[in-house]
Amino acid sequence: MGIRKLRNDIGRKIKNLRLERNLTQEKLAEYVNMSREHISCIERGKNLPTVETLYYIAEYFQIDIKSFF
């Protein structure tokens, strides 16, 4: 799996989780202590979140962090 595909897959999963729960990027960003713009970049596959960020996102959605991979 290439890094580009990994970025896109993780971003898509985060976006889908967020939309399924009718959450805004702002609300998710507030929880993980980052900007809405950074969440947007992650969801679009422009940035790869750190393990720490993934941990907090998984915690927020009450899923196992492994589900991103």
KAQUI-V274911 format. One record per residue. RES is the residue in one small letter. OMEGA is omega in degrees with one decimal (999 if undefined). Layout:
res:RES omega:OMEGA
res:RES omega:OMEGA
//
This chain:
res:m omega:178.0
res:g omega:-177.9
res:i omega:179.1
res:r omega:178.3
res:k omega:178.2
res:l omega:178.1
res:r omega:-178.7
res:n omega:-178.6
res:d omega:179.9
res:i omega:178.8
res:g omega:179.8
res:r omega:179.3
res:k omega:178.8
res:i omega:179.8
res:k omega:179.9
res:n omega:177.5
res:l omega:-178.4
res:r omega:-178.6
res:l omega:177.7
res:e omega:-177.6
res:r omega:178.5
res:n omega:178.8
res:l omega:174.5
res:t omega:173.5
res:q omega:-179.8
res:e omega:-178.2
res:k omega:178.3
res:l omega:179.6
res:a omega:178.9
res:e omega:-178.2
res:y omega:-176.8
res:v omega:174.8
res:n omega:173.7
res:m omega:-177.5
res:s omega:175.0
res:r omega:179.9
res:e omega:179.4
res:h omega:175.5
res:i omega:178.6
res:s omega:179.5
res:c omega:177.1
res:i omega:-178.4
res:e omega:179.1
res:r omega:178.4
res:g omega:178.9
res:k omega:179.5
res:n omega:174.0
res:l omega:-179.0
res:p omega:175.6
res:t omega:176.3
res:v omega:179.1
res:e omega:178.2
res:t omega:178.0
res:l omega:178.3
res:y omega:-179.1
res:y omega:177.2
res:i omega:178.0
res:a omega:178.6
res:e omega:-179.7
res:y omega:-177.9
res:f omega:179.7
res:q omega:176.2
res:i omega:176.7
res:d omega:-179.0
res:i omega:-179.8
res:k omega:-178.3
res:s omega:176.6
res:f omega:-178.0
res:f omega:999
//
